[in-house]
Amino acid sequence: MGCFILCIFLPPFSCTPGVGKTTLGKELASRTGMTYVNVGDMAKEGELYEGFDEEYNCPVLDEDRVVDELEDKMSEGGVIVDYHGCDFFPERWFHIVFVLRTENSFLYDRLESRGYKGKKLQDNIQCEIFQILYEEAMSSYRGEMVHQLTSNTPEDLERNLDQIVRWIEQWMKDNN
């Protein structure tokens, strides 16, 4: 698959909120043959944590260990990285970064159905309102690498998949 690498991010709070990133990433891997890496799952399997956040009731990622764990895989290319933060990943790993955005009415219902309550629910909604992850991505990577995609409905998912697949096909033509 060449050395193309794709990154898909979500709002940067622990215990990833539901804007459709994992669904998109897995389906994209299925359609393209790329390798899908869910950083949260990888961290859980390898116990790549440096503590526990009592306020949000979730583990704190050891970012250095995650980067070390991914280094070889990323150099091979053809990787879709699924995580809710981005400022610790080296820019050299990625050719494009997609930030999924969900309207608050959709996001609130999704997070509430997952059991999010109180401060954790409110902070994740505020993160989306203030575009915190988009701003993080823009400050971590060259602006032309970062793209926002709307992720409210199943139709948005299909449109996003089609758009990303077309982008990958064009990138492959231009670079191979």
N, C-alpha and C positions, 0 to 999 in steps of 0.2 A: 504494500500500500504506500510505498514511498516514505517520506519522513513528515507527513502532514500530522499536525497535532491540533486538537480542538479542545477548548475548555468551556464549560458551561457552569455558571455560577448563580447563586441565590443570595438572598439577604444574609448578612453576616452575624447571625446569632446561633448559638449552639442548638443542637437538636433540630436540624434543618426544617424550615417551614415549607408548606406545600404549594409551591408555584408550578410544579410539573417538571422539575429538572431531572429527576430520576427516570420518570416515564419517557421523557424526550431522549435522554442519554442512552437508555437501553434500546429503544426502538431505532435510534440512529445507528447504533452499533450493529443491530440486526440487519439493517438495510445496506450498510456500507462495508461490513466485515471488519470494522475497526475494533480495537480493544477498548472495552468500557471499564473504567476504574472508579468505584465509589470510595472516596477517601475516608468517609465515615466508617464504612464497613471494613476497609483495610486497617484503619486505626484500631477498631474493635478487635479484629482477629489477631493483630500483632501487639495489642496492648500499648499503642503508641500515645500514651497519655502522660501528662506531668502533674496531674492533680484532678480535683473535682470541684466544680462550681456549685456551691450550695444554693445560691440565689436562683440559678436557672435549672438546678437539679440535673446536671449532665457533666460528663468528663471534659477536661481541658486538654486539647490536642497538643502534643509535643511536635511543633512545626518542623524543627530541625530533623527529628527522626523520620517524619513523613517524607521530607525532601530526600533524605538519604535512601529511604526505602523505594522511592519512585525513580531515582536518577537513571538507572539502567533501562528501565521500561520506557522512559520518556525519550531517551536517546535513540531508541529503535524506531520511534514514530508510529503513526496510525493509532493514536490514543485519544480517547474522550475522557476528560477528567471531570468528575462530578463532585463539587464541594460548594459550601456556602460562604467561603471567604477566599481572597485571592492575593493579598499583599505579600505573602511569604513565598509564593511560587516564582521561580526565576522567569523573567520575560523570555529568555532564549528557548524555553520549553514550548511556546505557543506560537501559532500562526494567526489565530483568531480567537476572540473571547466573546461569548454570548452571555448577556445578562438577561434573565427572564424576569418580566415584570407582570404583576397581577394586580388588578383593581382591588381595593380594600374590601369591598363587599364580598367578593369571591374568596379572598385570602382569609378574612375573618372566619367565615363559615368553615373553610378547610381546616384551619388551625384549631378552632373550637371543637370540631369533630374528632381531632386527634388528641384532645384532652388538654390543650394549652389553656392556661388560666392566668389571671392576674397580671403581674409585671411581665412575665414571659410573653404572654399574648400581646399585651400593649406595646412592648418594646419591638416585637417583630412587625407589628402593623406600622409603628412609627418609622422603623427602618425602611419600609417600603415607601411610605409617604415622602420621606426626606431623601430618597434615592441614595441611601448610604452605600450600598454595594456598587452601584453604577459609579459613584464618585470614587470609591476605592479602586475600582478597575481602571478608571480613567487616570488616576494618579500612579498606578502601578505599571501600566502598559502604554505603549504609543496609542494615541487617540484613534488612529485608523484601524487598529486591531479590535477595538471594543464596539460591540453592537448590542442594542437592546431589542428584545423580542417580546411582544405581548403574549401572555399565557393565561387566558381566562377560560377558554372553552375548548372542547374537543376539536372544533374547527381551527382554532388557533394552533393547536398541537400539530395538526396535519399540515397547515400552511407553513409552520416553522420547520417541520421535517423536510418538506419539499424545498424550501428556500436553502436550508443548510446542505442538503444533498446536491443541489445545483451548484452551490458555492464550492463544495468539495470537488465535484466533477470539473469545474472550471479551473480550480487550483491545480488539479492533477494534470490537465492539458497544458497549462502554462508552465509547469515545473518539472515535467518528466519528458 
